[in-house]
Amino acid sequence: MLKHRIMRVRVLCLAVSAVASVGTSEAQEQIQVSQLPAYAQGPTWTGFYLGVGFGGGLMIDRVSSSDVGNLSIDAVSGQGALASIYGGVDYQVLPRAVVGVLAEGTYSNIASSASAQVPGAAASISQQANWGWSALVRAGVLPAPSTLLYALGGYAGQNLHTTGTAVAGATLATFARDDVFHGWTIGGGIETRLRGGWSTKLEYRYSQFGARTLPGTTISASPSLHAARLGLTYKFGGLADSPPDDAPAPEAAVNWTGIYVGAAAGASATTDRLGATFGGATATMNGGGQELLGSAFGGFDFQIDERAVMGLMGDLAWTGPQSTTTISTGGASATFTSRTNMTLSVMGRLGFLATPSTLLYAAGGYSGAFITSSGSATLGAATTSRYRDDYVNGWTVGPGVETIIFGGWSTRLEYRYAQYEEKSGVGGLSVQPSMHSVRAGLSYKFGTAQPQAR
């Protein structure tokens, strides 16, 4: 009997000891979890960073002048490439929110031109947006620990190099000058982590500068810029704080294979190479216009392996950028108008999965556009006019970033450049449009973009 009681006491002691051991283990585990570094729950975005960016842009400038043959251009435009360096600091204020400030310097070869010629007289003007700078603030949300969706805006400055010539009989006048314009800029982007402190981003910005008359001239200018940049950034601290194996915070695997549909909104800007011949008068220029854009798209993706995705996509976009240009010189005048009404595209795309839920991709293929162009000219007592509708064929190419928000829903930011064929008609009127556009889209993939068990 005594032996049985001793055994019961021993069993009770063992049970108490086991419970205490479990409680202690749970407490230790809770302490360990609370002491884990930030990257165990996802990389922290707090820290200083430096980066470089490359991209392209389009300038639209409303110009008028009596120095250069009574020139009045609703929007002269030009396009080119750009390169920039930037630096800033971010602070992760909440688990899913980031705010920061940054500064940037840019050089570009974006340039525009216009010219007109009549018997005995000619005039031309050109502008290049070379050096630019900006001071910005940005704020964003983290749909995944390694991907940031953000908006940004602030001050922008731009130097314009302007040259012009005018010839009337034996008289020749020329000028060249540099002028600084001040204004504001606004835009958005997607940034995603690669490895260690490295990240990449796709960003679009629109900049509007104040109108001014260039000192010592009658030339009035009001420029604006559309620009897209691909950036490579290194963050000191924050994203650089990585686990020992230098891997991103773990995310659930995602299957990108499937059919999707979506809608997008954004902006488009065109530069139209216009030409016309009326009697003895000729004119050439790069006219430009800008407008909001709406689009519907769909496609199919196939995930080749855990890091690569390929697919086909198509879209319809409704937009209406229009440029109007009037040139008057030497007793003659000409007015041109060009409008892009709708575009359609069929493209392939190939992408790299920076994280399981974020795709960096390039897209390219066929694009067509419906355009309306018109022109009128007066030479002495003679007046003539032309009007035409055309469908033009061309190609389009551009980068994009897409990230899954939840379930089958994803959002994307995409920049595209499209170049179309030249159309010539009776009366010597010709037009060759090209378009820069940015689209922020929301899409749904049917039944496939769901987390998978590992």
KEPALUM-794216 format. One record per residue (C-alpha): residue in three letters; y, z, x. Coordinates in steps of 0.1 Angstrom, whole numbers, plus 5000, padded with zeros to 4 digits. Example, Ala and Ser with C-alpha at 12.3 -4.5 7.8 and 13.67 -1.06 7.14 Angstrom:
! KEPALUM-794216
ALA495550785123/SER498950715137/
This chain:
! KEPALUM-794216
MET500050005000/LEU502450095028/LYS501449785046/HIS502449565016/ARG505749735013/ILE506449675050/MET505649305045/ARG508049285015/VAL510849435036/ARG510149185064/VAL510248895040/LEU513449025024/CYS515049055059/LEU514048705068/ALA515548565035/VAL518848755041/SER518848625077/ALA518248265065/VAL521048285039/ALA523448425065/SER522448155089/VAL523047885064/GLY526448035055/THR527348065091/SER526347695097/GLU528347585067/ALA531447775079/GLN531047635114/GLU530647285099/GLN533847335079/ILE535647445110/GLN534347145130/VAL535446905103/SER538947055101/GLN539247025139/LEU538146665141/PRO540746425156/ALA542746205133/TYR540745885142/ALA537646035126/GLN539245985092/GLY540845655103/PRO543345565130/THR546845725129/TRP549645475128/THR552245715142/GLY553545605176/PHE555745365196/TYR554845005200/LEU555844675217/GLY554844325208/VAL555343945210/GLY555443695182/PHE555143315178/GLY555743105148/GLY557842845131/GLY560842825108/LEU563342625088/MET567142645087/ILE569142545056/ASP572842525061/ARG575642435037/VAL578242245057/SER581542085050/SER584141935074/SER587141705075/ASP586941695113/VAL583741495111/GLY584341215086/ASN584941425054/LEU581441565056/SER580041765027/ILE576441865027/ASP574942095001/ALA572142175025/VAL571442025058/SER568142145072/GLY566042145103/GLN562742295115/GLY561242405148/ALA559242675167/LEU560243025177/ALA559143305200/SER560143675197/ILE559744015214/TYR559944335194/GLY559544705196/GLY559645005173/VAL558145335161/ASP556045415131/TYR555345745114/GLN552345795090/VAL553946015064/LEU550946035041/PRO547245935044/ARG548145595029/ALA551845555037/VAL553745445068/VAL557445415075/GLY559145295107/VAL562045115124/LEU562044825149/ALA564344585168/GLU563644225176/GLY565043935197/THR564143575190/TYR564743225206/SER564042905186/ASN564642535188/ILE565242495150/ALA567842225147/SER569342005120/SER571441685120/ALA573241435098/SER575041105105/ALA576740815087/GLN578040475098/VAL580140205083/PRO581739895099/GLY584340035124/ALA583540405119/ALA580740665124/ALA580241035123/SER577541285131/ILE576941655133/SER574041875146/GLN573242245147/GLN570642455166/ALA569742815157/ASN568942935192/TRP569343305199/GLY568743565171/TRP568343935169/SER567644195142/ALA567444575135/LEU564944655107/VAL563244935087/ARG559744895073/ALA557545075048/GLY553945015039/VAL550645125023/LEU547145135038/PRO544544985015/ALA542145055044/PRO542545285074/SER542944985098/THR545144755076/LEU548844795066/LEU550644605039/TYR554344635044/ALA557844525034/LEU560844525058/GLY564544445059/GLY567844505076/TYR570544345097/ALA570244005113/GLY572443815138/GLN572243445148/ASN573943225173/LEU574442855162/HIS575142585187/THR577042305169/THR577941955182/GLY579741675165/THR581241325170/ALA583541095150/VAL584440735159/ALA587140535141/GLY588040205158/ALA588840285194/THR589240665188/LEU586440905197/ALA586441275190/THR583641515201/PHE583041885202/ALA580442145211/ARG580642515204/ASP578642835199/ASP579343075170/VAL577743405160/PHE576843465123/HIS576043815108/GLY573843875078/TRP570744035064/THR567043975064/ILE564144075042/GLY560444005041/GLY556844135042/GLY553644125062/ILE550044245068/GLU549144415100/THR545544495110/ARG543944685139/LEU541844495165/ARG540644735192/GLY542145035209/GLY545945025206/TRP545944645198/SER546844505164/THR547844165150/LYS550144085121/LEU551343795100/GLU554943825088/TYR557443625068/ARG561143675067/TYR564143525049/SER567643565065/GLN570943495049/PHE574143475070/GLY577743495058/ALA579743185053/ARG582543125078/THR584942845090/LEU584342785127/PRO587542885146/GLY589742595155/THR587942345132/THR587642275095/ILE583942305097/SER582542555071/ALA578942675075/SER576642905056/PRO573242915072/SER569943075061/LEU566543095078/HIS562943095066/ALA560543215094/ALA556943305098/ARG555543495128/LEU552043575141/GLY552443895162/LEU550344075188/THR551244445191/TYR550244735214/LYS550845085201/PHE551245375225/GLY549445665208/GLY548545635172/LEU546245335171/ALA545545385207/ASP543845715199/SER540245575194/PRO536845725193/PRO534845725226/ASP533245385218/ASP536745235211/ALA535545125176/PRO537645125144/ALA537145395119/PRO533945305100/GLU534245115067/ALA531645015042/ALA530244665048/VAL531544395025/ASN529944075014/TRP532543795014/THR530243525000/GLY531243404965/ILE533543224942/TYR537143354936/VAL540243264916/GLY543743394919/ALA547443354915/ALA550343374940/ALA554143384941/GLY556443324970/ALA559143084982/SER559342734995/ALA561842545017/THR561942175023/THR563441945049/ASP563741585038/ARG564341305063/LEU566641085042/GLY567840735050/ALA569840475031/THR571440145037/PHE574140005013/GLY575739685023/GLY577239755058/ALA576940135055/THR573940345067/ALA573240715067/THR570440935080/MET570141315077/ASN567741605072/GLY568541745038/GLY567142075027/GLY566442294997/GLN564842624989/GLU563342774957/LEU560843024944/LEU557242924941/GLY554342994918/SER550742894924/ALA547142914911/PHE544242884935/GLY540442914937/GLY537642864962/PHE534342954976/ASP533643155008/PHE530443195028/GLN529943475052/ILE528343335083/ASP527743665100/GLU529244015101/ARG532443875118/ALA532943515105/VAL533743365071/MET534142995062/GLY535042835029/LEU536842575008/MET539942634986/GLY542342444965/ASP545642524948/LEU548442394925/ALA551942504933/TRP555042474910/THR558342474929/GLY561642284929/PRO563642294961/GLN566442034959/SER568941904985/THR572141724978/THR574241555005/THR577541375004/ILE579041195033/SER582441015032/THR583940835062/GLY585940525069/GLY586540425032/ALA582840465023/SER580840745007/ALA577240815000/THR575341084980/PHE571641164982/THR569441404962/SER565741484968/ARG563641734948/THR559941834953/ASN558441924919/MET554842014924/THR552242014951/LEU548442024952/SER546142094982/VAL542442094991/MET541642285023/GLY538942435044/ARG539442775059/LEU537742965088/GLY538243335094/PHE537543635116/LEU536843975102/ALA539044215121/THR537544495099/PRO534844455072/SER537544445046/THR540344245064/LEU540043865071/LEU542243675095/TYR542043305088/ALA543442955094/ALA543442695066/GLY544142325067/GLY543542005049/TYR544941755024/SER548241805005/GLY550041584979/ALA553541624964/PHE555441484935/ILE559041414945/THR562141274929/SER564941104950/SER568140944941/GLY571140804959/SER574540634953/ALA577040474975/THR580540334974/LEU581940084999/GLY585339954990/ALA585239844953/ALA581439814953/THR579240094939/THR575440104938/SER572840374929/ARG569040424932/TYR566540654915/ARG562740694921/ASP559740914915/ASP557040914940/TYR553741084948/VAL553341134986/ASN550241205006/GLY550141445035/TRP548441735053/THR548942105054/VAL548042385078/GLY548742755083/PRO547443105089/GLY546743395065/VAL545543745062/GLU543443875033/THR542344225026/ILE540144385000/ILE541844644978/PHE538944764957/GLY535944614941/GLY536244234939/TRP540044244941/SER541844134973/THR545444054983/ARG546543785008/LEU549643675026/GLU549643305036/TYR552143075054/ARG551742705052/TYR553442395067/ALA553042055050/GLN554041715063/TYR554141415039/GLU554341035044/GLU557540845043/LYS558340645011/SER560740355012/GLY562040154982/VAL564339884972/GLY568039934980/GLY567240085014/LEU566540435002/SER563840625020/VAL562540985021/GLN560041175041/PRO559641545030/SER558041835047/MET557642185034/HIS557442545046/SER556042795021/VAL554943155020/ARG552643294993/ALA551543654984/GLY548443624963/LEU546043844943/SER542543714938/TYR539243824922/LYS535843744937/PHE533043734912/GLY530344004919/THR530243984957/ALA533144164973/GLN531544504968/PRO530644774994/GLN527044745005/ALA524745035015/ARG524145055052/
